[in-house]
Amino acid sequence: MPASTATEEDVMAKAVSHPVFARVYPRIAAFADAHGSIEHRQEMLAGVRGRVEEIGAGTGSNFRHYPPEVTQVVAVEPEPRLRALAEKAATDAPVPVEVVAGLAEQLPLEDDGFDVAVCSLVLCTVKDVPGALAEARRVLKPGGELRL
């Protein structure tokens, strides 16, 4: 039997796979958007500019609401099914969006590289919230902004 060729990303994605949640969440998000969430997303993202890290991108519901002053969004999503939906949503975004696998507690991003960190409807699913917030701070430039 050949040795496994699983990448670190494959192993990590399996470790956070939530197939039932991933199948139900898009419907919940669509319902929420139809009942006021879009306005909350627009308010949260108003005035965002520069390079943005989005932690827990889910299906990519925020992507279409980023203003043109955003030069890039790097969206981190650990759940493979939701990440696939986010990758699809990224193709229709008005700004450049790159979707990557990763955990909020161990962001696969460089130190001091982002102007804004966005955490939208995600911290309730994170095992180590203080660790996730410390990671958001690590990748923010000095004076960067956290939007919740």
Backbone as JSON Lines, residues from 0, in Angstrom:
{"i":0,"aa":"M","n":[0.85,-1.18,0.0],"ca":[0.0,0.0,0.0],"c":[0.9,1.24,0.0]}
{"i":1,"aa":"P","n":[0.67,2.23,-0.91],"ca":[1.52,3.41,-0.98],"c":[1.36,4.29,0.26]}
{"i":2,"aa":"A","n":[2.41,5.03,0.58],"ca":[2.35,5.96,1.7],"c":[1.35,7.07,1.4]}
{"i":3,"aa":"S","n":[0.75,7.61,2.44],"ca":[-0.22,8.69,2.28],"c":[0.47,9.94,1.75]}
{"i":4,"aa":"T","n":[-0.19,10.64,0.86],"ca":[0.34,11.89,0.32],"c":[-0.5,13.07,0.77]}
{"i":5,"aa":"A","n":[-1.21,12.91,1.89],"ca":[-2.06,13.99,2.39],"c":[-1.21,15.19,2.78]}
{"i":6,"aa":"T","n":[-1.65,16.35,2.39],"ca":[-0.94,17.58,2.74],"c":[-1.38,18.01,4.13]}
{"i":7,"aa":"E","n":[-0.64,18.95,4.7],"ca":[-1.01,19.5,6.01],"c":[-2.4,20.11,5.93]}
{"i":8,"aa":"E","n":[-2.72,20.77,4.8],"ca":[-4.04,21.37,4.62],"c":[-5.12,20.29,4.65]}
{"i":9,"aa":"D","n":[-4.89,19.14,4.0],"ca":[-5.87,18.06,4.0],"c":[-6.13,17.56,5.41]}
{"i":10,"aa":"V","n":[-5.06,17.38,6.17],"ca":[-5.19,16.88,7.54],"c":[-5.96,17.89,8.37]}
{"i":11,"aa":"M","n":[-5.6,19.18,8.27],"ca":[-6.26,20.22,9.04],"c":[-7.73,20.32,8.66]}
{"i":12,"aa":"A","n":[-8.04,20.25,7.38],"ca":[-9.42,20.37,6.93],"c":[-10.28,19.23,7.48]}
{"i":13,"aa":"K","n":[-9.73,18.02,7.5],"ca":[-10.48,16.89,8.04],"c":[-10.73,17.07,9.54]}
{"i":14,"aa":"A","n":[-9.77,17.66,10.23],"ca":[-9.89,17.84,11.66],"c":[-11.01,18.81,12.03]}
{"i":15,"aa":"V","n":[-11.41,19.69,11.13],"ca":[-12.47,20.65,11.42],"c":[-13.69,20.45,10.53]}
{"i":16,"aa":"S","n":[-13.8,19.31,9.92],"ca":[-14.92,19.03,9.04],"c":[-16.22,18.9,9.83]}
{"i":17,"aa":"H","n":[-17.19,19.68,9.46],"ca":[-18.52,19.65,10.08],"c":[-19.55,19.55,8.96]}
{"i":18,"aa":"P","n":[-19.71,18.36,8.37],"ca":[-20.54,18.23,7.17],"c":[-22.0,18.62,7.37]}
{"i":19,"aa":"V","n":[-22.58,18.34,8.5],"ca":[-23.98,18.72,8.72],"c":[-24.11,20.24,8.8]}
{"i":20,"aa":"F","n":[-23.27,20.86,9.63],"ca":[-23.29,22.32,9.75],"c":[-23.03,22.97,8.4]}
{"i":21,"aa":"A","n":[-22.06,22.45,7.66],"ca":[-21.69,23.02,6.36],"c":[-22.84,22.92,5.35]}
{"i":22,"aa":"R","n":[-23.69,21.94,5.5],"ca":[-24.83,21.8,4.58],"c":[-26.01,22.67,5.01]}
{"i":23,"aa":"V","n":[-26.13,22.93,6.3],"ca":[-27.25,23.71,6.82],"c":[-26.94,25.21,6.81]}
{"i":24,"aa":"Y","n":[-25.69,25.57,7.1],"ca":[-25.35,26.98,7.25],"c":[-25.68,27.86,6.04]}
{"i":25,"aa":"P","n":[-25.44,27.42,4.81],"ca":[-25.8,28.29,3.68],"c":[-27.28,28.69,3.67]}
{"i":26,"aa":"R","n":[-28.14,27.79,4.09],"ca":[-29.58,28.13,4.16],"c":[-29.86,29.12,5.27]}
{"i":27,"aa":"I","n":[-29.2,28.92,6.4],"ca":[-29.36,29.85,7.53],"c":[-28.86,31.23,7.13]}
{"i":28,"aa":"A","n":[-27.7,31.28,6.47],"ca":[-27.13,32.57,6.05],"c":[-28.03,33.27,5.05]}
{"i":29,"aa":"A","n":[-28.6,32.53,4.11],"ca":[-29.5,33.13,3.12],"c":[-30.75,33.69,3.79]}
{"i":30,"aa":"F","n":[-31.29,32.96,4.75],"ca":[-32.46,33.44,5.49],"c":[-32.1,34.71,6.27]}
{"i":31,"aa":"A","n":[-30.95,34.69,6.94],"ca":[-30.52,35.85,7.71],"c":[-30.31,37.06,6.81]}
{"i":32,"aa":"D","n":[-29.7,36.85,5.64],"ca":[-29.49,37.95,4.7],"c":[-30.81,38.55,4.25]}
{"i":33,"aa":"A","n":[-31.8,37.69,4.05],"ca":[-33.12,38.17,3.61],"c":[-33.86,38.91,4.73]}
{"i":34,"aa":"H","n":[-33.37,38.78,5.96],"ca":[-34.06,39.38,7.1],"c":[-33.16,40.32,7.9]}
{"i":35,"aa":"G","n":[-32.28,41.06,7.23],"ca":[-31.54,42.12,7.9],"c":[-30.04,41.96,8.0]}
{"i":36,"aa":"S","n":[-29.5,40.79,7.76],"ca":[-28.05,40.61,7.91],"c":[-27.25,41.42,6.9]}
{"i":37,"aa":"I","n":[-27.79,41.61,5.72],"ca":[-27.06,42.37,4.7],"c":[-26.75,43.78,5.22]}
{"i":38,"aa":"E","n":[-27.72,44.41,5.85],"ca":[-27.5,45.75,6.38],"c":[-26.41,45.74,7.45]}
{"i":39,"aa":"H","n":[-26.38,44.7,8.28],"ca":[-25.34,44.6,9.3],"c":[-23.96,44.4,8.66]}
{"i":40,"aa":"R","n":[-23.91,43.58,7.61],"ca":[-22.63,43.38,6.91],"c":[-22.14,44.7,6.3]}
{"i":41,"aa":"Q","n":[-23.05,45.41,5.65],"ca":[-22.67,46.67,5.01],"c":[-22.17,47.67,6.06]}
{"i":42,"aa":"E","n":[-22.84,47.74,7.2],"ca":[-22.42,48.65,8.27],"c":[-21.04,48.26,8.81]}
{"i":43,"aa":"M","n":[-20.82,46.97,9.03],"ca":[-19.55,46.49,9.56],"c":[-18.39,46.8,8.61]}
{"i":44,"aa":"L","n":[-18.63,46.71,7.31],"ca":[-17.56,46.86,6.32],"c":[-17.43,48.28,5.77]}
{"i":45,"aa":"A","n":[-18.33,49.16,6.14],"ca":[-18.26,50.55,5.66],"c":[-16.94,51.19,6.08]}
{"i":46,"aa":"G","n":[-16.26,51.79,5.14],"ca":[-15.01,52.49,5.43],"c":[-13.77,51.61,5.52]}
{"i":47,"aa":"V","n":[-13.93,50.31,5.34],"ca":[-12.77,49.41,5.36],"c":[-11.92,49.72,4.15]}
{"i":48,"aa":"R","n":[-10.61,49.69,4.36],"ca":[-9.69,49.96,3.25],"c":[-8.4,49.2,3.43]}
{"i":49,"aa":"G","n":[-7.64,49.09,2.35],"ca":[-6.35,48.42,2.41],"c":[-6.47,46.91,2.35]}
{"i":50,"aa":"R","n":[-5.56,46.25,3.01],"ca":[-5.5,44.79,3.0],"c":[-6.27,44.25,4.21]}
{"i":51,"aa":"V","n":[-7.17,43.29,3.95],"ca":[-8.09,42.79,4.98],"c":[-7.89,41.3,5.17]}
{"i":52,"aa":"E","n":[-7.86,40.87,6.43],"ca":[-7.93,39.46,6.77],"c":[-9.35,39.2,7.25]}
{"i":53,"aa":"E","n":[-10.0,38.2,6.66],"ca":[-11.33,37.82,7.15],"c":[-11.2,36.44,7.78]}
{"i":54,"aa":"I","n":[-11.54,36.35,9.04],"ca":[-11.38,35.12,9.81],"c":[-12.71,34.39,9.85]}
{"i":55,"aa":"G","n":[-12.73,33.15,9.36],"ca":[-13.96,32.38,9.33],"c":[-14.9,32.91,8.28]}
{"i":56,"aa":"A","n":[-14.49,32.84,7.03],"ca":[-15.25,33.43,5.92],"c":[-16.57,32.72,5.64]}
{"i":57,"aa":"G","n":[-16.73,31.49,6.12],"ca":[-17.97,30.75,5.85],"c":[-18.18,30.61,4.35]}
{"i":58,"aa":"T","n":[-19.34,31.03,3.89],"ca":[-19.69,30.91,2.48],"c":[-19.22,32.1,1.64]}
{"i":59,"aa":"G","n":[-18.6,33.08,2.29],"ca":[-18.15,34.28,1.57],"c":[-19.22,35.34,1.48]}
{"i":60,"aa":"S","n":[-20.16,35.34,2.39],"ca":[-21.28,36.3,2.35],"c":[-20.83,37.75,2.43]}
{"i":61,"aa":"N","n":[-19.7,38.01,3.06],"ca":[-19.22,39.4,3.17],"c":[-18.57,39.91,1.89]}
{"i":62,"aa":"F","n":[-18.08,39.02,1.06],"ca":[-17.21,39.43,-0.05],"c":[-17.83,40.51,-0.92]}
{"i":63,"aa":"R","n":[-19.08,40.39,-1.24],"ca":[-19.7,41.36,-2.17],"c":[-19.92,42.73,-1.54]}
{"i":64,"aa":"H","n":[-19.68,42.85,-0.24],"ca":[-19.93,44.11,0.46],"c":[-18.65,44.91,0.74]}
{"i":65,"aa":"Y","n":[-17.51,44.39,0.33],"ca":[-16.27,45.14,0.56],"c":[-16.22,46.34,-0.39]}
{"i":66,"aa":"P","n":[-15.87,47.51,0.15],"ca":[-15.79,48.71,-0.69],"c":[-14.55,48.69,-1.59]}
{"i":67,"aa":"P","n":[-14.55,49.5,-2.64],"ca":[-13.44,49.49,-3.6],"c":[-12.1,49.93,-3.02]}
{"i":68,"aa":"E","n":[-12.1,50.55,-1.85],"ca":[-10.85,50.96,-1.21],"c":[-10.06,49.77,-0.64]}
{"i":69,"aa":"V","n":[-10.67,48.6,-0.63],"ca":[-10.0,47.38,-0.19],"c":[-9.13,46.88,-1.34]}
{"i":70,"aa":"T","n":[-7.85,46.68,-1.07],"ca":[-6.93,46.23,-2.12],"c":[-6.86,44.71,-2.2]}
{"i":71,"aa":"Q","n":[-7.12,44.02,-1.09],"ca":[-7.11,42.56,-1.08],"c":[-7.79,42.06,0.2]}
{"i":72,"aa":"V","n":[-8.52,40.96,0.06],"ca":[-9.05,40.23,1.21],"c":[-8.41,38.85,1.18]}
{"i":73,"aa":"V","n":[-7.84,38.45,2.31],"ca":[-7.39,37.08,2.48],"c":[-8.34,36.46,3.49]}
{"i":74,"aa":"A","n":[-9.16,35.55,3.02],"ca":[-10.23,34.96,3.82],"c":[-9.81,33.56,4.28]}
{"i":75,"aa":"V","n":[-9.83,33.35,5.58],"ca":[-9.44,32.07,6.17],"c":[-10.7,31.31,6.56]}
{"i":76,"aa":"E","n":[-10.81,30.07,6.08],"ca":[-11.97,29.22,6.41],"c":[-11.48,27.79,6.59]}
{"i":77,"aa":"P","n":[-11.72,27.18,7.76],"ca":[-11.24,25.82,8.0],"c":[-12.12,24.72,7.43]}
{"i":78,"aa":"E","n":[-13.41,24.96,7.29],"ca":[-14.34,23.89,6.89],"c":[-14.31,23.75,5.37]}
{"i":79,"aa":"P","n":[-13.95,22.58,4.84],"ca":[-13.73,22.44,3.39],"c":[-14.97,22.72,2.54]}
{"i":80,"aa":"R","n":[-16.13,22.33,2.97],"ca":[-17.34,22.58,2.16],"c":[-17.67,24.07,2.12]}
{"i":81,"aa":"L","n":[-17.56,24.73,3.26],"ca":[-17.8,26.18,3.29],"c":[-16.71,26.92,2.52]}
{"i":82,"aa":"R","n":[-15.47,26.44,2.65],"ca":[-14.37,27.06,1.91],"c":[-14.61,27.0,0.41]}
{"i":83,"aa":"A","n":[-15.14,25.89,-0.08],"ca":[-15.44,25.77,-1.51],"c":[-16.5,26.8,-1.93]}
{"i":84,"aa":"L","n":[-17.5,27.0,-1.09],"ca":[-18.52,28.02,-1.39],"c":[-17.92,29.42,-1.35]}
{"i":85,"aa":"A","n":[-17.01,29.65,-0.41],"ca":[-16.34,30.95,-0.33],"c":[-15.48,31.2,-1.57]}
{"i":86,"aa":"E","n":[-14.8,30.16,-2.04],"ca":[-13.99,30.3,-3.25],"c":[-14.86,30.68,-4.44]}
{"i":87,"aa":"K","n":[-16.03,30.1,-4.52],"ca":[-16.96,30.45,-5.6],"c":[-17.43,31.9,-5.45]}
{"i":88,"aa":"A","n":[-17.76,32.31,-4.23],"ca":[-18.2,33.68,-3.98],"c":[-17.09,34.68,-4.3]}
{"i":89,"aa":"A","n":[-15.84,34.28,-4.09],"ca":[-14.71,35.17,-4.35],"c":[-14.62,35.57,-5.81]}
{"i":90,"aa":"T","n":[-15.08,34.71,-6.71],"ca":[-15.0,35.02,-8.13],"c":[-15.92,36.17,-8.53]}
{"i":91,"aa":"D","n":[-16.95,36.43,-7.72],"ca":[-17.89,37.52,-8.02],"c":[-17.67,38.76,-7.15]}
{"i":92,"aa":"A","n":[-16.64,38.73,-6.31],"ca":[-16.39,39.86,-5.41],"c":[-15.9,41.08,-6.18]}
{"i":93,"aa":"P","n":[-16.24,42.28,-5.7],"ca":[-15.78,43.5,-6.38],"c":[-14.33,43.85,-6.07]}
{"i":94,"aa":"V","n":[-13.69,43.1,-5.17],"ca":[-12.29,43.32,-4.81],"c":[-11.58,41.96,-4.88]}
{"i":95,"aa":"P","n":[-10.25,41.94,-4.98],"ca":[-9.53,40.66,-5.01],"c":[-9.68,39.91,-3.68]}
{"i":96,"aa":"V","n":[-10.1,38.66,-3.76],"ca":[-10.27,37.81,-2.58],"c":[-9.53,36.51,-2.8]}
{"i":97,"aa":"E","n":[-8.7,36.16,-1.83],"ca":[-8.02,34.87,-1.81],"c":[-8.56,34.1,-0.62]}
{"i":98,"aa":"V","n":[-9.01,32.88,-0.84],"ca":[-9.55,32.04,0.22],"c":[-8.52,30.97,0.55]}
{"i":99,"aa":"V","n":[-8.19,30.85,1.84],"ca":[-7.18,29.89,2.28],"c":[-7.72,29.05,3.43]}
{"i":100,"aa":"A","n":[-7.19,27.85,3.57],"ca":[-7.52,26.99,4.69],"c":[-6.74,27.45,5.92]}
{"i":101,"aa":"G","n":[-7.38,27.37,7.06],"ca":[-6.68,27.73,8.29],"c":[-7.63,27.86,9.44]}
{"i":102,"aa":"L","n":[-7.05,27.92,10.63],"ca":[-7.8,28.07,11.87],"c":[-7.62,29.47,12.41]}
{"i":103,"aa":"A","n":[-8.64,30.0,13.07],"ca":[-8.55,31.32,13.68],"c":[-7.43,31.39,14.71]}
{"i":104,"aa":"E","n":[-7.19,30.27,15.39],"ca":[-6.18,30.21,16.44],"c":[-4.76,30.04,15.89]}
{"i":105,"aa":"Q","n":[-4.64,29.76,14.59],"ca":[-3.33,29.57,13.96],"c":[-3.39,30.09,12.53]}
{"i":106,"aa":"L","n":[-3.57,31.38,12.38],"ca":[-3.74,31.96,11.05],"c":[-2.5,31.73,10.19]}
{"i":107,"aa":"P","n":[-2.71,31.27,8.96],"ca":[-1.58,31.04,8.05],"c":[-1.19,32.32,7.31]}
{"i":108,"aa":"L","n":[-0.99,33.39,8.09],"ca":[-0.74,34.71,7.53],"c":[0.48,35.33,8.2]}
{"i":109,"aa":"E","n":[1.12,36.26,7.49],"ca":[2.32,36.9,8.0],"c":[2.02,37.93,9.08]}
{"i":110,"aa":"D","n":[2.98,38.18,9.93],"ca":[2.88,39.2,10.97],"c":[2.75,40.59,10.34]}
{"i":111,"aa":"D","n":[1.97,41.44,10.99],"ca":[1.88,42.87,10.62],"c":[1.57,43.1,9.14]}
{"i":112,"aa":"G","n":[0.75,42.26,8.53],"ca":[0.52,42.36,7.1],"c":[-0.83,42.92,6.67]}
{"i":113,"aa":"F","n":[-1.71,43.23,7.65],"ca":[-3.07,43.6,7.29],"c":[-3.5,44.88,7.99]}
{"i":114,"aa":"D","n":[-4.33,45.66,7.29],"ca":[-4.86,46.9,7.83],"c":[-6.09,46.68,8.7]}
{"i":115,"aa":"V","n":[-6.87,45.65,8.34],"ca":[-8.14,45.37,9.04],"c":[-8.31,43.87,9.19]}
{"i":116,"aa":"A","n":[-8.84,43.48,10.35],"ca":[-9.25,42.09,10.58],"c":[-10.76,42.08,10.75]}
{"i":117,"aa":"V","n":[-11.43,41.17,10.05],"ca":[-12.89,41.05,10.12],"c":[-13.24,39.69,10.7]}
{"i":118,"aa":"C","n":[-14.04,39.71,11.76],"ca":[-14.58,38.48,12.37],"c":[-16.1,38.64,12.37]}
{"i":119,"aa":"S","n":[-16.75,37.97,11.46],"ca":[-18.19,38.12,11.3],"c":[-18.89,36.79,11.58]}
{"i":120,"aa":"L","n":[-19.63,36.72,12.66],"ca":[-20.4,35.52,13.02],"c":[-19.51,34.29,13.11]}
{"i":121,"aa":"V","n":[-18.33,34.43,13.69],"ca":[-17.41,33.3,13.73],"c":[-16.92,32.96,15.12]}
{"i":122,"aa":"L","n":[-16.78,33.92,16.0],"ca":[-16.15,33.65,17.29],"c":[-16.91,32.65,18.15]}
{"i":123,"aa":"C","n":[-18.2,32.49,17.91],"ca":[-18.98,31.49,18.65],"c":[-18.59,30.06,18.26]}
{"i":124,"aa":"T","n":[-17.89,29.9,17.16],"ca":[-17.49,28.56,16.7],"c":[-16.01,28.27,16.98]}
{"i":125,"aa":"V","n":[-15.3,29.23,17.53],"ca":[-13.87,29.1,17.77],"c":[-13.63,28.53,19.16]}
{"i":126,"aa":"K","n":[-12.77,27.52,19.24],"ca":[-12.49,26.87,20.52],"c":[-11.74,27.77,21.49]}
{"i":127,"aa":"D","n":[-10.79,28.56,20.99],"ca":[-9.94,29.41,21.83],"c":[-10.08,30.85,21.37]}
{"i":128,"aa":"V","n":[-11.1,31.56,21.87],"ca":[-11.36,32.93,21.44],"c":[-10.19,33.86,21.78]}
{"i":129,"aa":"P","n":[-9.64,33.83,23.0],"ca":[-8.48,34.7,23.26],"c":[-7.32,34.41,22.3]}
{"i":130,"aa":"G","n":[-7.1,33.14,21.99],"ca":[-6.04,32.79,21.05],"c":[-6.32,33.31,19.65]}
{"i":131,"aa":"A","n":[-7.58,33.23,19.23],"ca":[-7.96,33.74,17.91],"c":[-7.79,35.25,17.83]}
{"i":132,"aa":"L","n":[-8.18,35.95,18.89],"ca":[-8.02,37.4,18.9],"c":[-6.54,37.8,18.93]}
{"i":133,"aa":"A","n":[-5.73,37.02,19.65],"ca":[-4.28,37.28,19.66],"c":[-3.69,37.08,18.26]}
{"i":134,"aa":"E","n":[-4.17,36.07,17.53],"ca":[-3.71,35.84,16.17],"c":[-4.14,36.98,15.25]}
{"i":135,"aa":"A","n":[-5.38,37.46,15.42],"ca":[-5.85,38.6,14.61],"c":[-4.93,39.79,14.85]}
{"i":136,"aa":"R","n":[-4.57,40.03,16.09],"ca":[-3.68,41.14,16.42],"c":[-2.28,40.94,15.83]}
{"i":137,"aa":"R","n":[-1.8,39.71,15.87],"ca":[-0.47,39.41,15.34],"c":[-0.35,39.79,13.87]}
{"i":138,"aa":"V","n":[-1.39,39.51,13.09],"ca":[-1.3,39.76,11.65],"c":[-1.7,41.19,11.27]}
{"i":139,"aa":"L","n":[-2.25,41.94,12.22],"ca":[-2.59,43.34,11.95],"c":[-1.34,44.22,12.02]}
{"i":140,"aa":"K","n":[-1.29,45.21,11.15],"ca":[-0.25,46.22,11.22],"c":[-0.44,47.03,12.5]}
{"i":141,"aa":"P","n":[0.6,47.66,13.01],"ca":[0.41,48.57,14.15],"c":[-0.66,49.62,13.79]}
{"i":142,"aa":"G","n":[-1.61,49.8,14.67],"ca":[-2.71,50.72,14.43],"c":[-3.82,50.12,13.59]}
{"i":143,"aa":"G","n":[-3.72,48.81,13.27],"ca":[-4.76,48.15,12.49],"c":[-6.07,48.07,13.25]}
{"i":144,"aa":"E","n":[-7.1,47.7,12.55],"ca":[-8.45,47.75,13.1],"c":[-9.11,46.36,13.09]}
{"i":145,"aa":"L","n":[-9.78,46.02,14.18],"ca":[-10.56,44.78,14.28],"c":[-12.02,45.14,14.17]}
{"i":146,"aa":"R","n":[-12.71,44.51,13.22],"ca":[-14.15,44.72,13.03],"c":[-14.89,43.44,13.38]}
{"i":147,"aa":"L","n":[-15.88,43.55,14.27],"ca":[-16.69,42.41,14.69],"c":[-18.14,42.63,14.31]}
